[in-house]
Amino acid sequence: MIGLFDRLSRPFLRALDPEDAHRLAIKALRFMPLAKAPADSDELAVRAFGLKFPNPVGLAAGFDKNAEVPDALMRLGFGFVEVGTITPRPQAGNPRPRLFRLESDQAIINRLGFNNDGAAAIHMRLAARRDAGGIVGVNIGANRDSKDRSEDYARLIETFSAVASYFTVNVSSPNTPGLRDMQQAKVLDDLLARVIDARERLRPRANLTPVLLKIAPDLTLPELDDVVGVARKRHVDGMIVGNTTISRPSSLRECDRRHEEGGLSGKPLFKIATRMLAETFVRTEGTFPLIGVGGIDSGATAIAKVKAGATLLQLYTALVYRGIGMVTEIKAELATALKRGHRNSLASMVGSDAATITAESWPA
Ligand SMILES: Cc1cc2nc3c(=O)[nH]c(=O)nc-3n(C[C@H](O)[C@H](O)[C@H](O)COP(=O)(O)O)c2cc1C
């Protein structure tokens, strides 16, 4: 069924403007009757942040920005879905065109700029599906014209606590001017203090929802030292490494489109994001789990992320080039790797290559 969907829809969707294709894919997921993917085998289950994930392969933020189809995506085999980025007020984002396929690089550049329906509308959707189960993370950000960005994050924690399985504090998107400056130690410390405080204030009424921090792959190592230091001090529950990159690796083949402004994702992001993941892993010293994201497009790249330090995985761009069937393929290859190594969970593989990776020369 999934294979047929991929074969029929992908060539058609790829012929359309990328943003129209995305809209159509969301519509199809909303209205198509989808059979549930077969249950995941027990050894793929992952416990992290106090949650039990049926499998470690999640959908990264940005695909289902408005929480329209999280349940359809989980039916297709994702172990969890992260919706958003959501801002307090609705926002149109940057003018189109703002999404570019770099076909020969299997990459995307986007400068969408947090286009989303806003907290009230999205909260209604999530409240309506609250009893459906599954793990739905809520990725939060600030409005572009906000006077107090930290306050935006704190408010969103209050709004979504009862419907979010976890929160992602997104301070790493390159398309809201100045947002990534919130990764500076002093600003980040203030932000995380307010976010954690907002969560604590809800405690008598709601369980403590895990809070994760999503960072850019473009931080310098001294900046990463600070970020991990602040994350540990403020007791976040985990980190996501990472967002899209503003760098343009020399390997890129699409000469015209590489100069488009925005964040680059997909295959060319894999090496730099995996290096940053390993660098983060060695700095966290096991204090909290990491989600590895950036350029995952196969079982081999998924396993490499786990060995670099990822307890859980997320992907987005490869869906455009490889289709949804890839999720089933990745899960099968993870299960095979476990059998081959006589292991009964991925946990013992997490970070096994981190020391080696961090000793290599920096990826170009
Ligand atoms: C079109 C597009 C929109 C995105 N929007 C968001 C977003 O709103 N919030 C966010 O945290 N990340 C966003 N991302 C980043 C992804 O969540 C992910 O971190 C990044 O694309 C790297 O993963 P990939 O190489 O598997 O795509 C977006 C990515 C793409 C391609």
Ligand as a Chemical Component Dictionary entry (heavy atoms), coordinates in Angstrom:
data_LIG
# 
_chem_comp.id                   LIG 
_chem_comp.type                 NON-POLYMER 
_chem_comp.pdbx_formal_charge   0 
_chem_comp.three_letter_code    LIG 
# 
loop_
_chem_comp_atom.comp_id 
_chem_comp_atom.atom_id 
_chem_comp_atom.alt_atom_id 
_chem_comp_atom.type_symbol 
_chem_comp_atom.charge 
_chem_comp_atom.model_Cartn_x 
_chem_comp_atom.model_Cartn_y 
_chem_comp_atom.model_Cartn_z 
_chem_comp_atom.pdbx_ordinal 
LIG C1  C1  C 0 10.731 22.732 4.437  1  
LIG C2  C2  C 0 11.300 22.607 5.815  2  
LIG C3  C3  C 0 10.692 23.278 6.863  3  
LIG C4  C4  C 0 11.219 23.171 8.154  4  
LIG N1  N1  N 0 10.593 23.800 9.196  5  
LIG C5  C5  C 0 11.067 23.652 10.464 6  
LIG C6  C6  C 0 10.400 24.256 11.557 7  
LIG O1  O1  O 0 9.371  24.905 11.415 8  
LIG N2  N2  N 0 10.944 24.083 12.798 9  
LIG C7  C7  C 0 12.083 23.352 13.020 10 
LIG O2  O2  O 0 12.521 23.206 14.160 11 
LIG N3  N3  N 0 12.709 22.744 11.974 12 
LIG C8  C8  C 0 12.235 22.887 10.723 13 
LIG N4  N4  N 0 12.876 22.260 9.683  14 
LIG C9  C9  C 0 14.122 21.507 9.958  15 
LIG C10 C10 C 0 13.879 20.014 10.124 16 
LIG O3  O3  O 0 13.077 19.756 11.242 17 
LIG C11 C11 C 0 15.230 19.258 10.274 18 
LIG O4  O4  O 0 15.845 19.716 11.467 19 
LIG C12 C12 C 0 16.164 19.497 9.103  20 
LIG O5  O5  O 0 15.460 19.574 7.891  21 
LIG C13 C13 C 0 17.223 18.409 8.966  22 
LIG O6  O6  O 0 16.646 17.149 8.720  23 
LIG P1  P1  P 0 16.545 16.490 7.243  24 
LIG O7  O7  O 0 17.904 16.614 6.616  25 
LIG O8  O8  O 0 16.119 15.078 7.480  26 
LIG O9  O9  O 0 15.514 17.283 6.530  27 
LIG C14 C14 C 0 12.371 22.369 8.384  28 
LIG C15 C15 C 0 12.961 21.697 7.320  29 
LIG C16 C16 C 0 12.446 21.795 6.047  30 
LIG C17 C17 C 0 13.091 21.040 4.920  31 
# 
loop_
_chem_comp_bond.comp_id 
_chem_comp_bond.atom_id_1 
_chem_comp_bond.atom_id_2 
_chem_comp_bond.value_order 
_chem_comp_bond.pdbx_ordinal 
LIG C1  C2  SING 1  
LIG C2  C3  SING 2  
LIG C2  C16 DOUB 3  
LIG C3  C4  DOUB 4  
LIG C4  N1  SING 5  
LIG C4  C14 SING 6  
LIG N1  C5  DOUB 7  
LIG C5  C6  SING 8  
LIG C5  C8  SING 9  
LIG C6  O1  DOUB 10 
LIG C6  N2  SING 11 
LIG N2  C7  SING 12 
LIG C7  O2  DOUB 13 
LIG C7  N3  SING 14 
LIG N3  C8  DOUB 15 
LIG C8  N4  SING 16 
LIG N4  C9  SING 17 
LIG N4  C14 SING 18 
LIG C9  C10 SING 19 
LIG C10 O3  SING 20 
LIG C10 C11 SING 21 
LIG C11 O4  SING 22 
LIG C11 C12 SING 23 
LIG C12 O5  SING 24 
LIG C12 C13 SING 25 
LIG C13 O6  SING 26 
LIG O6  P1  SING 27 
LIG P1  O7  DOUB 28 
LIG P1  O8  SING 29 
LIG P1  O9  SING 30 
LIG C14 C15 DOUB 31 
LIG C15 C16 SING 32 
LIG C16 C17 SING 33 
# 
